[in-house]
Structure formats: structure tokens, C-alpha cells
Amino acid sequence: KRAQSTGRSSFVPPVGANVRPLQAVEVANGTPRERR
């Protein structure tokens, strides 16, 4: 089950979807910190 690449593909979304949440988290963490 772990060796199957189907689970990996289902769990890991496309690059665009992965970059969106990553950037959003960095911006949210940097905005409040720099503003403070």
C-alpha cells in the first residue's frame, strides 16, 4: 500500500496547489511579525 504511487499522487496535489498554501502561510507569518 505504501509502495503504490496512487496514494502519493492523491495525497500530493499539483505544484500550483502546493505553492499556494505554502506562500499563504509564509505571508501570514511574515505580515503580523513585520507589522508588530
N, C-alpha and C positions, 0 to 999 in steps of 0.2 A: 504493500500500500504506500509506503514512504518512497519507494523507488519510482513509482509511477509519476510521470511528468504531468499527468492530467490534474492532479491535486495542486501541483505547483502553479500551473497556468491559471487555475481557478482562483487560487489564493492571491497570486501576484497580478494586479491589474495592469493595464498598458502603461507605458512610460508617462504619458500625459497625466493620467490619473494619479500616478505615484508622485510626480513632481508637484502637482497642485497642493496636496496636503502637506508635503514637506516644506514648500515655500510658505504656505499659510502659517504653519507652526513657527517658522523662523521669524516671520514678520510680526506675528502676535507677540512673540517673546522679546523681540528687539524693540518694538514700539513702546510698550509700557516701561521697559527698562530705560530707554533713552529719554523718554518724556519725564520720567521721575527724576 
